[in-house]
Amino acid sequence: MDKSAFLDAMNITRWRSADKPGKPFLVLHDVDADLSEQQFIENVLAQLDITPDQCDFDCEVIKGPQVVWDMRKVKRRPRVAWLVSAPLEDVLQSGTEKRQLWQQICSVVDKQQS
Protein backbone atom coordinates (compact mmCIF):
# COMPACT_ATOMS: atom_id res chain seq x y z
CA MET A 1 0.00 0.00 0.00
CA ASP A 2 1.18 3.51 -0.80
CA LYS A 3 2.51 5.27 2.30
CA SER A 4 0.36 8.38 1.72
CA ALA A 5 -2.76 6.29 1.18
CA PHE A 6 -2.05 4.37 4.38
CA LEU A 7 -1.63 7.57 6.40
CA ASP A 8 -4.82 9.01 4.90
CA ALA A 9 -6.75 5.82 5.67
CA MET A 10 -5.58 6.00 9.29
CA ASN A 11 -6.47 9.72 9.50
CA ILE A 12 -2.86 10.54 10.37
CA THR A 13 -1.77 14.08 9.61
CA ARG A 14 1.55 14.36 7.86
CA TRP A 15 4.09 16.96 8.86
CA ARG A 16 6.84 18.62 6.92
CA SER A 17 10.29 19.48 8.13
CA ALA A 18 10.79 23.20 8.73
CA ASP A 19 14.05 23.13 6.78
CA LYS A 20 12.26 21.82 3.68
CA PRO A 21 9.91 24.59 2.53
CA GLY A 22 6.74 23.47 0.82
CA LYS A 23 5.36 24.73 -2.43
CA PRO A 24 3.06 27.76 -2.36
CA PHE A 25 0.04 26.03 -3.97
CA LEU A 26 -1.90 22.81 -3.41
CA VAL A 27 -4.12 20.75 -5.73
CA LEU A 28 -6.38 18.27 -3.94
CA HIS A 29 -7.43 14.98 -5.53
CA ASP A 30 -8.81 11.58 -4.53
CA VAL A 31 -6.46 8.82 -3.42
CA ASP A 32 -7.33 6.72 -6.47
CA ALA A 33 -7.11 9.65 -8.90
CA ASP A 34 -5.22 9.08 -12.12
CA LEU A 35 -3.40 12.33 -12.76
CA SER A 36 -1.79 11.04 -15.94
CA GLU A 37 -3.72 13.69 -17.89
CA GLN A 38 -1.19 16.25 -16.75
CA GLN A 39 -1.68 18.42 -19.82
CA PHE A 40 -5.24 19.32 -18.78
CA ILE A 41 -4.10 20.15 -15.25
CA GLU A 42 -1.20 22.16 -16.65
CA ASN A 43 -3.58 24.09 -18.93
CA VAL A 44 -5.97 24.93 -16.09
CA LEU A 45 -3.14 26.05 -13.81
CA ALA A 46 -1.62 28.12 -16.63
CA GLN A 47 -4.85 30.15 -16.80
CA LEU A 48 -4.12 31.11 -13.18
CA ASP A 49 -0.44 31.87 -13.94
CA ILE A 50 0.67 28.83 -11.93
CA THR A 51 2.89 25.96 -13.03
CA PRO A 52 2.58 22.36 -11.78
CA ASP A 53 6.08 22.75 -10.30
CA GLN A 54 4.68 25.36 -7.91
CA CYS A 55 2.05 22.91 -6.65
CA ASP A 56 1.90 20.02 -4.25
CA PHE A 57 -0.65 17.37 -5.21
CA ASP A 58 -2.26 15.67 -2.21
CA CYS A 59 -5.43 14.03 -0.91
CA GLU A 60 -5.73 16.14 2.24
CA VAL A 61 -5.33 19.82 3.04
CA ILE A 62 -1.81 20.66 4.16
CA LYS A 63 -1.22 23.66 6.38
CA GLY A 64 0.62 26.40 4.55
CA PRO A 65 -0.01 26.31 0.81
CA GLN A 66 -2.99 28.01 -0.85
CA VAL A 67 -5.49 25.44 -2.12
CA VAL A 68 -5.88 26.23 -5.81
CA TRP A 69 -8.04 23.35 -7.01
CA ASP A 70 -10.12 20.79 -5.10
CA MET A 71 -11.10 17.95 -7.42
CA ARG A 72 -12.00 15.41 -4.75
CA LYS A 73 -15.22 13.45 -5.06
CA VAL A 74 -16.18 14.18 -1.43
CA LYS A 75 -15.60 17.79 -0.51
CA ARG A 76 -14.53 18.47 3.06
CA ARG A 77 -14.44 21.68 5.02
CA PRO A 78 -12.92 24.16 5.05
CA ARG A 79 -13.67 24.95 1.42
CA VAL A 80 -10.93 27.38 0.64
CA ALA A 81 -10.02 26.33 -2.90
CA TRP A 82 -10.08 28.81 -5.75
CA LEU A 83 -11.51 26.11 -8.04
CA VAL A 84 -13.82 23.28 -7.00
CA SER A 85 -14.72 20.59 -9.50
CA ALA A 86 -15.61 16.97 -9.89
CA PRO A 87 -12.67 14.54 -10.10
CA LEU A 88 -10.46 15.00 -13.15
CA GLU A 89 -11.81 11.94 -14.95
CA ASP A 90 -15.38 13.27 -14.66
CA VAL A 91 -14.40 16.75 -15.83
CA LEU A 92 -12.66 15.36 -18.91
CA GLN A 93 -15.78 13.40 -19.88
CA SER A 94 -18.40 16.09 -19.26
CA GLY A 95 -18.94 19.30 -21.18
CA THR A 96 -21.04 20.65 -18.31
CA GLU A 97 -18.24 20.06 -15.79
CA LYS A 98 -15.74 21.76 -18.13
CA ARG A 99 -18.04 24.80 -18.52
CA GLN A 100 -18.48 25.09 -14.75
CA LEU A 101 -14.71 24.87 -14.26
CA TRP A 102 -14.14 27.50 -16.96
CA GLN A 103 -16.62 29.86 -15.27
CA GLN A 104 -14.72 29.50 -12.01
CA ILE A 105 -11.41 30.14 -13.77
CA CYS A 106 -12.81 33.32 -15.34
CA SER A 107 -14.08 34.47 -11.95
CA VAL A 108 -10.69 33.92 -10.28
CA VAL A 109 -8.82 35.66 -13.12
CA ASP A 110 -11.23 38.62 -12.95
CA LYS A 111 -10.60 38.95 -9.19
CA GLN A 112 -6.83 38.77 -9.72
CA GLN A 113 -6.98 41.56 -12.29
CA SER A 114 -9.09 43.82 -10.06
C-alpha positions as CSV (number, residue, x, y, z in Angstrom):
1,M,0.0,0.0,0.0
2,D,1.2,3.5,-0.8
3,K,2.5,5.3,2.3
4,S,0.4,8.4,1.7
5,A,-2.8,6.3,1.2
6,F,-2.1,4.4,4.4
7,L,-1.6,7.6,6.4
8,D,-4.8,9.0,4.9
9,A,-6.7,5.8,5.7
10,M,-5.6,6.0,9.3
11,N,-6.5,9.7,9.5
12,I,-2.9,10.5,10.4
13,T,-1.8,14.1,9.6
14,R,1.6,14.4,7.9
15,W,4.1,17.0,8.9
16,R,6.8,18.6,6.9
17,S,10.3,19.5,8.1
18,A,10.8,23.2,8.7
19,D,14.1,23.1,6.8
20,K,12.3,21.8,3.7
21,P,9.9,24.6,2.5
22,G,6.7,23.5,0.8
23,K,5.4,24.7,-2.4
24,P,3.1,27.8,-2.4
25,F,0.0,26.0,-4.0
26,L,-1.9,22.8,-3.4
27,V,-4.1,20.8,-5.7
28,L,-6.4,18.3,-3.9
29,H,-7.4,15.0,-5.5
30,D,-8.8,11.6,-4.5
31,V,-6.5,8.8,-3.4
32,D,-7.3,6.7,-6.5
33,A,-7.1,9.7,-8.9
34,D,-5.2,9.1,-12.1
35,L,-3.4,12.3,-12.8
36,S,-1.8,11.0,-15.9
37,E,-3.7,13.7,-17.9
38,Q,-1.2,16.3,-16.7
39,Q,-1.7,18.4,-19.8
40,F,-5.2,19.3,-18.8
41,I,-4.1,20.1,-15.2
42,E,-1.2,22.2,-16.6
43,N,-3.6,24.1,-18.9
44,V,-6.0,24.9,-16.1
45,L,-3.1,26.0,-13.8
46,A,-1.6,28.1,-16.6
47,Q,-4.8,30.1,-16.8
48,L,-4.1,31.1,-13.2
49,D,-0.4,31.9,-13.9
50,I,0.7,28.8,-11.9
51,T,2.9,26.0,-13.0
52,P,2.6,22.4,-11.8
53,D,6.1,22.7,-10.3
54,Q,4.7,25.4,-7.9
55,C,2.0,22.9,-6.6
56,D,1.9,20.0,-4.2
57,F,-0.7,17.4,-5.2
58,D,-2.3,15.7,-2.2
59,C,-5.4,14.0,-0.9
60,E,-5.7,16.1,2.2
61,V,-5.3,19.8,3.0
62,I,-1.8,20.7,4.2
63,K,-1.2,23.7,6.4
64,G,0.6,26.4,4.6
65,P,0.0,26.3,0.8
66,Q,-3.0,28.0,-0.8
67,V,-5.5,25.4,-2.1
68,V,-5.9,26.2,-5.8
69,W,-8.0,23.4,-7.0
70,D,-10.1,20.8,-5.1
71,M,-11.1,18.0,-7.4
72,R,-12.0,15.4,-4.8
73,K,-15.2,13.4,-5.1
74,V,-16.2,14.2,-1.4
75,K,-15.6,17.8,-0.5
76,R,-14.5,18.5,3.1
77,R,-14.4,21.7,5.0
78,P,-12.9,24.2,5.1
79,R,-13.7,24.9,1.4
80,V,-10.9,27.4,0.6
81,A,-10.0,26.3,-2.9
82,W,-10.1,28.8,-5.8
83,L,-11.5,26.1,-8.0
84,V,-13.8,23.3,-7.0
85,S,-14.7,20.6,-9.5
86,A,-15.6,17.0,-9.9
87,P,-12.7,14.5,-10.1
88,L,-10.5,15.0,-13.2
89,E,-11.8,11.9,-15.0
90,D,-15.4,13.3,-14.7
91,V,-14.4,16.8,-15.8
92,L,-12.7,15.4,-18.9
93,Q,-15.8,13.4,-19.9
94,S,-18.4,16.1,-19.3
95,G,-18.9,19.3,-21.2
96,T,-21.0,20.6,-18.3
97,E,-18.2,20.1,-15.8
98,K,-15.7,21.8,-18.1
99,R,-18.0,24.8,-18.5
100,Q,-18.5,25.1,-14.8
101,L,-14.7,24.9,-14.3
102,W,-14.1,27.5,-17.0
103,Q,-16.6,29.9,-15.3
104,Q,-14.7,29.5,-12.0
105,I,-11.4,30.1,-13.8
106,C,-12.8,33.3,-15.3
107,S,-14.1,34.5,-11.9
108,V,-10.7,33.9,-10.3
109,V,-8.8,35.7,-13.1
110,D,-11.2,38.6,-13.0
111,K,-10.6,38.9,-9.2
112,Q,-6.8,38.8,-9.7
113,Q,-7.0,41.6,-12.3
114,S,-9.1,43.8,-10.1
